[in-house]
Amino acid sequence: MLVCHCRVVSERAVDAAISAGARDPRSVVRATHAGTGCGGCLASLRARIEQALAPAADDAGSPAAALAG
């Protein structure tokens, strides 16, 4: 799926930039050129970075764990 339509940047490319060390929107923009057109995707880039860098959720609090117990 495309994250940036102006520069045709996919989720995969953004994820690869994050895996390679991009930790903020500016770094992802430098690596992928996403966000350099209209800028409409910058909020999506920020959200994708936050999601990728968020600590793993504790499985014990998940709904699936509650059903299993």
PDB file of N, CA, C, O and CB in Angstrom:
ATOM      1  N   MET A   1       0.836  -1.173   0.000  1.00  0.00           N
ATOM      2  CA  MET A   1       0.000   0.000   0.000  1.00  0.00           C
ATOM      3  C   MET A   1       0.891   1.251   0.000  1.00  0.00           C
ATOM      4  O   MET A   1       1.955   1.267   0.620  1.00  0.00           O
ATOM      5  CB  MET A   1      -0.956  -0.010   1.218  1.00  0.00           C
ATOM      6  N   LEU A   2       0.450   2.266  -0.686  1.00  0.00           N
ATOM      7  CA  LEU A   2       1.231   3.498  -0.752  1.00  0.00           C
ATOM      8  C   LEU A   2       0.989   4.370   0.479  1.00  0.00           C
ATOM      9  O   LEU A   2      -0.142   4.525   0.940  1.00  0.00           O
ATOM     10  CB  LEU A   2       0.889   4.278  -2.025  1.00  0.00           C
ATOM     11  N   VAL A   3       2.060   4.923   0.989  1.00  0.00           N
ATOM     12  CA  VAL A   3       1.986   5.891   2.069  1.00  0.00           C
ATOM     13  C   VAL A   3       2.003   7.288   1.458  1.00  0.00           C
ATOM     14  O   VAL A   3       1.246   8.167   1.871  1.00  0.00           O
ATOM     15  CB  VAL A   3       3.158   5.700   3.083  1.00  0.00           C
ATOM     16  N   CYS A   4       2.870   7.484   0.475  1.00  0.00           N
ATOM     17  CA  CYS A   4       3.013   8.776  -0.194  1.00  0.00           C
ATOM     18  C   CYS A   4       2.665   8.601  -1.667  1.00  0.00           C
ATOM     19  O   CYS A   4       3.384   7.943  -2.418  1.00  0.00           O
ATOM     20  CB  CYS A   4       4.460   9.347  -0.026  1.00  0.00           C
ATOM     21  N   HIS A   5       1.553   9.199  -2.061  1.00  0.00           N
ATOM     22  CA  HIS A   5       1.117   9.082  -3.453  1.00  0.00           C
ATOM     23  C   HIS A   5       1.914  10.000  -4.369  1.00  0.00           C
ATOM     24  O   HIS A   5       2.142   9.668  -5.532  1.00  0.00           O
ATOM     25  CB  HIS A   5      -0.369   9.399  -3.570  1.00  0.00           C
ATOM     26  N   CYS A   6       2.341  11.152  -3.857  1.00  0.00           N
ATOM     27  CA  CYS A   6       3.095  12.096  -4.692  1.00  0.00           C
ATOM     28  C   CYS A   6       4.420  11.493  -5.172  1.00  0.00           C
ATOM     29  O   CYS A   6       4.800  11.656  -6.331  1.00  0.00           O
ATOM     30  CB  CYS A   6       3.365  13.391  -3.914  1.00  0.00           C
ATOM     31  N   ARG A   7       5.106  10.808  -4.283  1.00  0.00           N
ATOM     32  CA  ARG A   7       6.428  10.246  -4.605  1.00  0.00           C
ATOM     33  C   ARG A   7       6.392   8.735  -4.764  1.00  0.00           C
ATOM     34  O   ARG A   7       7.436   8.106  -4.937  1.00  0.00           O
ATOM     35  CB  ARG A   7       7.429  10.614  -3.526  1.00  0.00           C
ATOM     36  N   VAL A   8       5.200   8.145  -4.709  1.00  0.00           N
ATOM     37  CA  VAL A   8       4.980   6.707  -4.874  1.00  0.00           C
ATOM     38  C   VAL A   8       5.901   5.921  -3.926  1.00  0.00           C
ATOM     39  O   VAL A   8       6.752   5.142  -4.357  1.00  0.00           O
ATOM     40  CB  VAL A   8       5.227   6.282  -6.353  1.00  0.00           C
ATOM     41  N   VAL A   9       5.699   6.154  -2.626  1.00  0.00           N
ATOM     42  CA  VAL A   9       6.483   5.481  -1.593  1.00  0.00           C
ATOM     43  C   VAL A   9       5.562   4.522  -0.841  1.00  0.00           C
ATOM     44  O   VAL A   9       4.521   4.920  -0.318  1.00  0.00           O
ATOM     45  CB  VAL A   9       7.144   6.516  -0.612  1.00  0.00           C
ATOM     46  N   SER A  10       5.958   3.271  -0.799  1.00  0.00           N
ATOM     47  CA  SER A  10       5.136   2.234  -0.174  1.00  0.00           C
ATOM     48  C   SER A  10       5.402   2.112   1.321  1.00  0.00           C
ATOM     49  O   SER A  10       6.397   2.619   1.838  1.00  0.00           O
ATOM     50  CB  SER A  10       5.384   0.898  -0.848  1.00  0.00           C
ATOM     51  N   GLU A  11       4.482   1.423   2.006  1.00  0.00           N
ATOM     52  CA  GLU A  11       4.680   1.099   3.421  1.00  0.00           C
ATOM     53  C   GLU A  11       5.966   0.302   3.593  1.00  0.00           C
ATOM     54  O   GLU A  11       6.706   0.504   4.556  1.00  0.00           O
ATOM     55  CB  GLU A  11       3.472   0.304   3.981  1.00  0.00           C
ATOM     56  N   ARG A  12       6.224  -0.589   2.670  1.00  0.00           N
ATOM     57  CA  ARG A  12       7.428  -1.421   2.733  1.00  0.00           C
ATOM     58  C   ARG A  12       8.694  -0.567   2.727  1.00  0.00           C
ATOM     59  O   ARG A  12       9.631  -0.843   3.476  1.00  0.00           O
ATOM     60  CB  ARG A  12       7.456  -2.407   1.559  1.00  0.00           C
ATOM     61  N   ALA A  13       8.728   0.464   1.889  1.00  0.00           N
ATOM     62  CA  ALA A  13       9.891   1.352   1.822  1.00  0.00           C
ATOM     63  C   ALA A  13      10.053   2.140   3.118  1.00  0.00           C
ATOM     64  O   ALA A  13      11.170   2.325   3.600  1.00  0.00           O
ATOM     65  CB  ALA A  13       9.762   2.315   0.634  1.00  0.00           C
ATOM     66  N   VAL A  14       8.940   2.602   3.681  1.00  0.00           N
ATOM     67  CA  VAL A  14       8.988   3.331   4.955  1.00  0.00           C
ATOM     68  C   VAL A  14       9.473   2.404   6.060  1.00  0.00           C
ATOM     69  O   VAL A  14      10.325   2.782   6.864  1.00  0.00           O
ATOM     70  CB  VAL A  14       7.596   3.916   5.313  1.00  0.00           C
ATOM     71  N   ASP A  15       8.931   1.194   6.099  1.00  0.00           N
ATOM     72  CA  ASP A  15       9.348   0.223   7.117  1.00  0.00           C
ATOM     73  C   ASP A  15      10.831  -0.118   6.980  1.00  0.00           C
ATOM     74  O   ASP A  15      11.525  -0.284   7.983  1.00  0.00           O
ATOM     75  CB  ASP A  15       8.504  -1.057   7.012  1.00  0.00           C
ATOM     76  N   ALA A  16      11.314  -0.221   5.752  1.00  0.00           N
ATOM     77  CA  ALA A  16      12.737  -0.508   5.528  1.00  0.00           C
ATOM     78  C   ALA A  16      13.600   0.638   6.045  1.00  0.00           C
ATOM     79  O   ALA A  16      14.660   0.405   6.626  1.00  0.00           O
ATOM     80  CB  ALA A  16      13.014  -0.750   4.027  1.00  0.00           C
ATOM     81  N   ALA A  17      13.151   1.872   5.835  1.00  0.00           N
ATOM     82  CA  ALA A  17      13.905   3.026   6.335  1.00  0.00           C
ATOM     83  C   ALA A  17      13.951   3.011   7.857  1.00  0.00           C
ATOM     84  O   ALA A  17      14.989   3.301   8.452  1.00  0.00           O
ATOM     85  CB  ALA A  17      13.281   4.343   5.834  1.00  0.00           C
ATOM     86  N   ILE A  18      12.838   2.677   8.483  1.00  0.00           N
ATOM     87  CA  ILE A  18      12.793   2.597   9.943  1.00  0.00           C
ATOM     88  C   ILE A  18      13.700   1.471  10.435  1.00  0.00           C
ATOM     89  O   ILE A  18      14.436   1.645  11.406  1.00  0.00           O
ATOM     90  CB  ILE A  18      11.342   2.377  10.435  1.00  0.00           C
ATOM     91  N   SER A  19      13.649   0.340   9.779  1.00  0.00           N
ATOM     92  CA  SER A  19      14.519  -0.793  10.156  1.00  0.00           C
ATOM     93  C   SER A  19      15.993  -0.448   9.986  1.00  0.00           C
ATOM     94  O   SER A  19      16.849  -0.965  10.704  1.00  0.00           O
ATOM     95  CB  SER A  19      14.180  -2.032   9.314  1.00  0.00           C
ATOM     96  N   ALA A  20      16.281   0.435   9.024  1.00  0.00           N
ATOM     97  CA  ALA A  20      17.671   0.832   8.764  1.00  0.00           C
ATOM     98  C   ALA A  20      18.143   1.938   9.704  1.00  0.00           C
ATOM     99  O   ALA A  20      19.298   2.359   9.640  1.00  0.00           O
ATOM    100  CB  ALA A  20      17.821   1.292   7.322  1.00  0.00           C
ATOM    101  N   GLY A  21      17.245   2.410  10.583  1.00  0.00           N
ATOM    102  CA  GLY A  21      17.674   3.382  11.581  1.00  0.00           C
ATOM    103  C   GLY A  21      16.955   4.710  11.596  1.00  0.00           C
ATOM    104  O   GLY A  21      17.232   5.533  12.468  1.00  0.00           O
ATOM    105  N   ALA A  22      16.044   4.959  10.672  1.00  0.00           N
ATOM    106  CA  ALA A  22      15.283   6.216  10.700  1.00  0.00           C
ATOM    107  C   ALA A  22      14.395   6.216  11.940  1.00  0.00           C
ATOM    108  O   ALA A  22      13.638   5.273  12.170  1.00  0.00           O
ATOM    109  CB  ALA A  22      14.422   6.394   9.395  1.00  0.00           C
ATOM    110  N   ARG A  23      14.493   7.280  12.737  1.00  0.00           N
ATOM    111  CA  ARG A  23      13.752   7.332  13.985  1.00  0.00           C
ATOM    112  C   ARG A  23      12.841   8.542  14.105  1.00  0.00           C
ATOM    113  O   ARG A  23      12.192   8.740  15.132  1.00  0.00           O
ATOM    114  CB  ARG A  23      14.700   7.317  15.125  1.00  0.00           C
ATOM    115  N   ASP A  24      12.793   9.354  13.051  1.00  0.00           N
ATOM    116  CA  ASP A  24      11.924  10.526  13.046  1.00  0.00           C
ATOM    117  C   ASP A  24      11.504  10.792  11.604  1.00  0.00           C
ATOM    118  O   ASP A  24      12.118  10.280  10.668  1.00  0.00           O
ATOM    119  CB  ASP A  24      12.642  11.777  13.669  1.00  0.00           C
ATOM    120  N   PRO A  25      10.446  11.601  11.430  1.00  0.00           N
ATOM    121  CA  PRO A  25       9.967  11.854  10.063  1.00  0.00           C
ATOM    122  C   PRO A  25      11.041  12.397   9.129  1.00  0.00           C
ATOM    123  O   PRO A  25      11.092  12.013   7.961  1.00  0.00           O
ATOM    124  CB  PRO A  25       8.819  12.819  10.101  1.00  0.00           C
ATOM    125  N   ARG A  26      11.889  13.274   9.619  1.00  0.00           N
ATOM    126  CA  ARG A  26      12.933  13.851   8.765  1.00  0.00           C
ATOM    127  C   ARG A  26      13.844  12.760   8.201  1.00  0.00           C
ATOM    128  O   ARG A  26      14.222  12.810   7.030  1.00  0.00           O
ATOM    129  CB  ARG A  26      13.767  14.879   9.554  1.00  0.00           C
ATOM    130  N   SER A  27      14.194  11.785   9.021  1.00  0.00           N
ATOM    131  CA  SER A  27      15.055  10.686   8.570  1.00  0.00           C
ATOM    132  C   SER A  27      14.356   9.819   7.537  1.00  0.00           C
ATOM    133  O   SER A  27      14.970   9.389   6.560  1.00  0.00           O
ATOM    134  CB  SER A  27      15.489   9.829   9.754  1.00  0.00           C
ATOM    135  N   VAL A  28      13.071   9.562   7.753  1.00  0.00           N
ATOM    136  CA  VAL A  28      12.307   8.760   6.792  1.00  0.00           C
ATOM    137  C   VAL A  28      12.186   9.528   5.475  1.00  0.00           C
ATOM    138  O   VAL A  28      12.301   8.936   4.402  1.00  0.00           O
ATOM    139  CB  VAL A  28      10.894   8.407   7.356  1.00  0.00           C
ATOM    140  N   VAL A  29      11.954  10.838   5.550  1.00  0.00           N
ATOM    141  CA  VAL A  29      11.866  11.657   4.345  1.00  0.00           C
ATOM    142  C   VAL A  29      13.174  11.610   3.565  1.00  0.00           C
ATOM    143  O   VAL A  29      13.169  11.462   2.343  1.00  0.00           O
ATOM    144  CB  VAL A  29      11.514  13.106   4.703  1.00  0.00           C
ATOM    145  N   ARG A  30      14.292  11.736   4.272  1.00  0.00           N
ATOM    146  CA  ARG A  30      15.600  11.680   3.589  1.00  0.00           C
ATOM    147  C   ARG A  30      15.814  10.332   2.921  1.00  0.00           C
ATOM    148  O   ARG A  30      16.370  10.261   1.824  1.00  0.00           O
ATOM    149  CB  ARG A  30      16.741  11.953   4.582  1.00  0.00           C
ATOM    150  N   ALA A  31      15.379   9.268   3.573  1.00  0.00           N
ATOM    151  CA  ALA A  31      15.610   7.930   3.038  1.00  0.00           C
ATOM    152  C   ALA A  31      14.674   7.568   1.887  1.00  0.00           C
ATOM    153  O   ALA A  31      15.063   6.833   0.980  1.00  0.00           O
ATOM    154  CB  ALA A  31      15.464   6.919   4.134  1.00  0.00           C
ATOM    155  N   THR A  32      13.440   8.080   1.920  1.00  0.00           N
ATOM    156  CA  THR A  32      12.429   7.633   0.962  1.00  0.00           C
ATOM    157  C   THR A  32      11.896   8.723   0.040  1.00  0.00           C
ATOM    158  O   THR A  32      11.305   8.415  -0.995  1.00  0.00           O
ATOM    159  CB  THR A  32      11.295   7.034   1.696  1.00  0.00           C
ATOM    160  N   HIS A  33      12.092   9.980   0.391  1.00  0.00           N
ATOM    161  CA  HIS A  33      11.529  11.139  -0.311  1.00  0.00           C
ATOM    162  C   HIS A  33      10.026  11.265  -0.111  1.00  0.00           C
ATOM    163  O   HIS A  33       9.398  12.128  -0.724  1.00  0.00           O
ATOM    164  CB  HIS A  33      11.836  11.049  -1.792  1.00  0.00           C
ATOM    165  N   ALA A  34       9.432  10.420   0.737  1.00  0.00           N
ATOM    166  CA  ALA A  34       8.020  10.577   1.081  1.00  0.00           C
ATOM    167  C   ALA A  34       7.862  11.908   1.802  1.00  0.00           C
ATOM    168  O   ALA A  34       8.742  12.322   2.557  1.00  0.00           O
ATOM    169  CB  ALA A  34       7.505   9.384   1.967  1.00  0.00           C
ATOM    170  N   GLY A  35       6.747  12.569   1.568  1.00  0.00           N
ATOM    171  CA  GLY A  35       6.477  13.822   2.247  1.00  0.00           C
ATOM    172  C   GLY A  35       7.060  15.040   1.576  1.00  0.00           C
ATOM    173  O   GLY A  35       6.875  16.152   2.069  1.00  0.00           O
ATOM    174  N   THR A  36       7.759  14.874   0.467  1.00  0.00           N
ATOM    175  CA  THR A  36       8.377  16.015  -0.195  1.00  0.00           C
ATOM    176  C   THR A  36       7.493  16.598  -1.299  1.00  0.00           C
ATOM    177  O   THR A  36       7.874  17.562  -1.962  1.00  0.00           O
ATOM    178  CB  THR A  36       9.717  15.609  -0.772  1.00  0.00           C
ATOM    179  N   GLY A  37       6.326  16.016  -1.488  1.00  0.00           N
ATOM    180  CA  GLY A  37       5.371  16.561  -2.465  1.00  0.00           C
ATOM    181  C   GLY A  37       4.414  17.482  -1.730  1.00  0.00           C
ATOM    182  O   GLY A  37       4.793  18.589  -1.346  1.00  0.00           O
ATOM    183  N   CYS A  38       3.194  17.049  -1.532  1.00  0.00           N
ATOM    184  CA  CYS A  38       2.179  17.884  -0.888  1.00  0.00           C
ATOM    185  C   CYS A  38       2.303  17.887   0.632  1.00  0.00           C
ATOM    186  O   CYS A  38       1.814  18.805   1.290  1.00  0.00           O
ATOM    187  CB  CYS A  38       0.796  17.410  -1.281  1.00  0.00           C
ATOM    188  N   GLY A  39       2.958  16.860   1.200  1.00  0.00           N
ATOM    189  CA  GLY A  39       3.112  16.774   2.649  1.00  0.00           C
ATOM    190  C   GLY A  39       1.941  16.119   3.357  1.00  0.00           C
ATOM    191  O   GLY A  39       1.935  16.012   4.583  1.00  0.00           O
ATOM    192  N   GLY A  40       0.963  15.686   2.602  1.00  0.00           N
ATOM    193  CA  GLY A  40      -0.222  15.075   3.192  1.00  0.00           C
ATOM    194  C   GLY A  40       0.032  13.764   3.909  1.00  0.00           C
ATOM    195  O   GLY A  40      -0.796  13.338   4.714  1.00  0.00           O
ATOM    196  N   CYS A  41       1.131  13.125   3.644  1.00  0.00           N
ATOM    197  CA  CYS A  41       1.425  11.828   4.246  1.00  0.00           C
ATOM    198  C   CYS A  41       2.256  11.937   5.524  1.00  0.00           C
ATOM    199  O   CYS A  41       2.530  10.920   6.161  1.00  0.00           O
ATOM    200  CB  CYS A  41       2.147  10.960   3.251  1.00  0.00           C
ATOM    201  N   LEU A  42       2.659  13.135   5.907  1.00  0.00           N
ATOM    202  CA  LEU A  42       3.558  13.272   7.061  1.00  0.00           C
ATOM    203  C   LEU A  42       2.938  12.731   8.354  1.00  0.00           C
ATOM    204  O   LEU A  42       3.643  12.140   9.173  1.00  0.00           O
ATOM    205  CB  LEU A  42       3.937  14.737   7.251  1.00  0.00           C
ATOM    206  N   ALA A  43       1.652  12.922   8.543  1.00  0.00           N
ATOM    207  CA  ALA A  43       0.986  12.373   9.730  1.00  0.00           C
ATOM    208  C   ALA A  43       1.046  10.843   9.707  1.00  0.00           C
ATOM    209  O   ALA A  43       1.251  10.213  10.744  1.00  0.00           O
ATOM    210  CB  ALA A  43      -0.491  12.855   9.805  1.00  0.00           C
ATOM    211  N   SER A  44       0.870  10.255   8.536  1.00  0.00           N
ATOM    212  CA  SER A  44       0.958   8.796   8.406  1.00  0.00           C
ATOM    213  C   SER A  44       2.376   8.310   8.677  1.00  0.00           C
ATOM    214  O   SER A  44       2.567   7.259   9.289  1.00  0.00           O
ATOM    215  CB  SER A  44       0.508   8.351   7.006  1.00  0.00           C
ATOM    216  N   LEU A  45       3.364   9.064   8.227  1.00  0.00           N
ATOM    217  CA  LEU A  45       4.758   8.694   8.497  1.00  0.00           C
ATOM    218  C   LEU A  45       5.025   8.711   9.994  1.00  0.00           C
ATOM    219  O   LEU A  45       5.626   7.782  10.534  1.00  0.00           O
ATOM    220  CB  LEU A  45       5.730   9.648   7.770  1.00  0.00           C
ATOM    221  N   ARG A  46       4.574   9.776  10.668  1.00  0.00           N
ATOM    222  CA  ARG A  46       4.780   9.874  12.121  1.00  0.00           C
ATOM    223  C   ARG A  46       4.129   8.699  12.839  1.00  0.00           C
ATOM    224  O   ARG A  46       4.733   8.092  13.724  1.00  0.00           O
ATOM    225  CB  ARG A  46       4.211  11.202  12.662  1.00  0.00           C
ATOM    226  N   ALA A  47       2.897   8.380  12.455  1.00  0.00           N
ATOM    227  CA  ALA A  47       2.175   7.273  13.093  1.00  0.00           C
ATOM    228  C   ALA A  47       2.881   5.946  12.850  1.00  0.00           C
ATOM    229  O   ALA A  47       2.975   5.117  13.756  1.00  0.00           O
ATOM    230  CB  ALA A  47       0.733   7.201  12.573  1.00  0.00           C
ATOM    231  N   ARG A  48       3.372   5.741  11.648  1.00  0.00           N
ATOM    232  CA  ARG A  48       4.060   4.487  11.321  1.00  0.00           C
ATOM    233  C   ARG A  48       5.357   4.361  12.124  1.00  0.00           C
ATOM    234  O   ARG A  48       5.698   3.270  12.582  1.00  0.00           O
ATOM    235  CB  ARG A  48       4.360   4.412   9.803  1.00  0.00           C
ATOM    236  N   ILE A  49       6.079   5.466  12.297  1.00  0.00           N
ATOM    237  CA  ILE A  49       7.306   5.458  13.090  1.00  0.00           C
ATOM    238  C   ILE A  49       6.977   5.146  14.550  1.00  0.00           C
ATOM    239  O   ILE A  49       7.622   4.299  15.168  1.00  0.00           O
ATOM    240  CB  ILE A  49       8.045   6.820  12.976  1.00  0.00           C
ATOM    241  N   GLU A  50       5.975   5.830  15.097  1.00  0.00           N
ATOM    242  CA  GLU A  50       5.588   5.591  16.492  1.00  0.00           C
ATOM    243  C   GLU A  50       5.183   4.142  16.711  1.00  0.00           C
ATOM    244  O   GLU A  50       5.562   3.526  17.708  1.00  0.00           O
ATOM    245  CB  GLU A  50       4.440   6.519  16.897  1.00  0.00           C
ATOM    246  N   GLN A  51       4.417   3.605  15.784  1.00  0.00           N
ATOM    247  CA  GLN A  51       3.969   2.223  15.899  1.00  0.00           C
ATOM    248  C   GLN A  51       5.162   1.263  15.854  1.00  0.00           C
ATOM    249  O   GLN A  51       5.223   0.311  16.632  1.00  0.00           O
ATOM    250  CB  GLN A  51       2.969   1.888  14.777  1.00  0.00           C
ATOM    251  N   ALA A  52       6.090   1.511  14.962  1.00  0.00           N
ATOM    252  CA  ALA A  52       7.245   0.623  14.813  1.00  0.00           C
ATOM    253  C   ALA A  52       8.166   0.684  16.022  1.00  0.00           C
ATOM    254  O   ALA A  52       8.796  -0.313  16.374  1.00  0.00           O
ATOM    255  CB  ALA A  52       8.023   0.979  13.558  1.00  0.00           C
ATOM    256  N   LEU A  53       8.247   1.851  16.660  1.00  0.00           N
ATOM    257  CA  LEU A  53       9.181   2.025  17.771  1.00  0.00           C
ATOM    258  C   LEU A  53       8.541   1.817  19.136  1.00  0.00           C
ATOM    259  O   LEU A  53       9.237   1.838  20.151  1.00  0.00           O
ATOM    260  CB  LEU A  53       9.785   3.394  17.713  1.00  0.00           C
ATOM    261  N   ALA A  54       7.233   1.618  19.179  1.00  0.00           N
ATOM    262  CA  ALA A  54       6.539   1.411  20.452  1.00  0.00           C
ATOM    263  C   ALA A  54       6.999   0.104  21.084  1.00  0.00           C
ATOM    264  O   ALA A  54       7.221  -0.880  20.379  1.00  0.00           O
ATOM    265  CB  ALA A  54       5.003   1.403  20.249  1.00  0.00           C
ATOM    266  N   PRO A  55       7.145   0.086  22.407  1.00  0.00           N
ATOM    267  CA  PRO A  55       7.513  -1.166  23.063  1.00  0.00           C
ATOM    268  C   PRO A  55       6.412  -2.208  22.856  1.00  0.00           C
ATOM    269  O   PRO A  55       5.231  -1.872  22.764  1.00  0.00           O
ATOM    270  CB  PRO A  55       7.769  -0.939  24.574  1.00  0.00           C
ATOM    271  N   ALA A  56       6.810  -3.445  22.786  1.00  0.00           N
ATOM    272  CA  ALA A  56       5.849  -4.534  22.577  1.00  0.00           C
ATOM    273  C   ALA A  56       4.849  -4.559  23.722  1.00  0.00           C
ATOM    274  O   ALA A  56       5.225  -4.428  24.887  1.00  0.00           O
ATOM    275  CB  ALA A  56       6.573  -5.903  22.460  1.00  0.00           C
ATOM    276  N   ALA A  57       3.582  -4.726  23.388  1.00  0.00           N
ATOM    277  CA  ALA A  57       2.531  -4.792  24.409  1.00  0.00           C
ATOM    278  C   ALA A  57       2.638  -6.097  25.176  1.00  0.00           C
ATOM    279  O   ALA A  57       3.052  -7.121  24.632  1.00  0.00           O
ATOM    280  CB  ALA A  57       1.131  -4.657  23.770  1.00  0.00           C
ATOM    281  N   ASP A  58       2.271  -6.050  26.411  1.00  0.00           N
ATOM    282  CA  ASP A  58       2.288  -7.239  27.267  1.00  0.00           C
ATOM    283  C   ASP A  58       1.148  -8.157  26.849  1.00  0.00           C
ATOM    284  O   ASP A  58      -0.015  -7.758  26.903  1.00  0.00           O
ATOM    285  CB  ASP A  58       2.166  -6.854  28.776  1.00  0.00           C
ATOM    286  N   ASP A  59       1.461  -9.374  26.437  1.00  0.00           N
ATOM    287  CA  ASP A  59       0.453 -10.323  25.978  1.00  0.00           C
ATOM    288  C   ASP A  59      -0.526 -10.707  27.074  1.00  0.00           C
ATOM    289  O   ASP A  59      -1.655 -11.094  26.772  1.00  0.00           O
ATOM    290  CB  ASP A  59       1.119 -11.561  25.440  1.00  0.00           C
ATOM    291  N   ALA A  60      -0.130 -10.613  28.339  1.00  0.00           N
ATOM    292  CA  ALA A  60      -1.010 -11.012  29.430  1.00  0.00           C
ATOM    293  C   ALA A  60      -2.254 -10.126  29.490  1.00  0.00           C
ATOM    294  O   ALA A  60      -3.292 -10.576  29.974  1.00  0.00           O
ATOM    295  CB  ALA A  60      -0.259 -10.958  30.761  1.00  0.00           C
ATOM    296  N   GLY A  61      -2.182  -8.895  29.019  1.00  0.00           N
ATOM    297  CA  GLY A  61      -3.320  -7.994  29.062  1.00  0.00           C
ATOM    298  C   GLY A  61      -4.146  -8.023  27.799  1.00  0.00           C
ATOM    299  O   GLY A  61      -5.101  -7.254  27.680  1.00  0.00           O
ATOM    300  N   SER A  62      -3.820  -8.871  26.861  1.00  0.00           N
ATOM    301  CA  SER A  62      -4.549  -8.886  25.598  1.00  0.00           C
ATOM    302  C   SER A  62      -5.881  -9.617  25.738  1.00  0.00           C
ATOM    303  O   SER A  62      -6.004 -10.498  26.589  1.00  0.00           O
ATOM    304  CB  SER A  62      -3.704  -9.538  24.507  1.00  0.00           C
ATOM    305  N   PRO A  63      -6.876  -9.279  24.928  1.00  0.00           N
ATOM    306  CA  PRO A  63      -8.158  -9.994  24.970  1.00  0.00           C
ATOM    307  C   PRO A  63      -8.001 -11.487  24.708  1.00  0.00           C
ATOM    308  O   PRO A  63      -8.717 -12.295  25.301  1.00  0.00           O
ATOM    309  CB  PRO A  63      -9.116  -9.401  23.955  1.00  0.00           C
ATOM    310  N   ALA A  64      -7.077 -11.865  23.833  1.00  0.00           N
ATOM    311  CA  ALA A  64      -6.872 -13.286  23.537  1.00  0.00           C
ATOM    312  C   ALA A  64      -6.380 -14.022  24.784  1.00  0.00           C
ATOM    313  O   ALA A  64      -6.783 -15.160  25.023  1.00  0.00           O
ATOM    314  CB  ALA A  64      -5.862 -13.461  22.377  1.00  0.00           C
ATOM    315  N   ALA A  65      -5.524 -13.394  25.573  1.00  0.00           N
ATOM    316  CA  ALA A  65      -5.029 -14.011  26.798  1.00  0.00           C
ATOM    317  C   ALA A  65      -6.167 -14.182  27.808  1.00  0.00           C
ATOM    318  O   ALA A  65      -6.215 -15.175  28.533  1.00  0.00           O
ATOM    319  CB  ALA A  65      -3.891 -13.167  27.406  1.00  0.00           C
ATOM    320  N   ALA A  66      -7.081 -13.210  27.850  1.00  0.00           N
ATOM    321  CA  ALA A  66      -8.206 -13.302  28.780  1.00  0.00           C
ATOM    322  C   ALA A  66      -9.113 -14.468  28.403  1.00  0.00           C
ATOM    323  O   ALA A  66      -9.635 -15.161  29.276  1.00  0.00           O
ATOM    324  CB  ALA A  66      -9.007 -11.987  28.797  1.00  0.00           C
ATOM    325  N   LEU A  67      -9.300 -14.683  27.099  1.00  0.00           N
ATOM    326  CA  LEU A  67     -10.149 -15.798  26.650  1.00  0.00           C
ATOM    327  C   LEU A  67      -9.470 -17.142  26.907  1.00  0.00           C
ATOM    328  O   LEU A  67     -10.146 -18.131  27.190  1.00  0.00           O
ATOM    329  CB  LEU A  67     -10.479 -15.655  25.150  1.00  0.00           C
ATOM    330  N   ALA A  68      -8.160 -17.184  26.813  1.00  0.00           N
ATOM    331  CA  ALA A  68      -7.424 -18.432  27.005  1.00  0.00           C
ATOM    332  C   ALA A  68      -7.405 -18.839  28.471  1.00  0.00           C
ATOM    333  O   ALA A  68      -7.317 -20.026  28.783  1.00  0.00           O
ATOM    334  CB  ALA A  68      -5.997 -18.295  26.482  1.00  0.00           C
ATOM    335  N   GLY A  69      -7.486 -17.868  29.372  1.00  0.00           N
ATOM    336  CA  GLY A  69      -7.365 -18.130  30.808  1.00  0.00           C
ATOM    337  C   GLY A  69      -8.600 -18.516  31.414  1.00  0.00           C
ATOM    338  O   GLY A  69      -8.645 -18.767  32.618  1.00  0.00           O
TER     339      GLY A  69
END
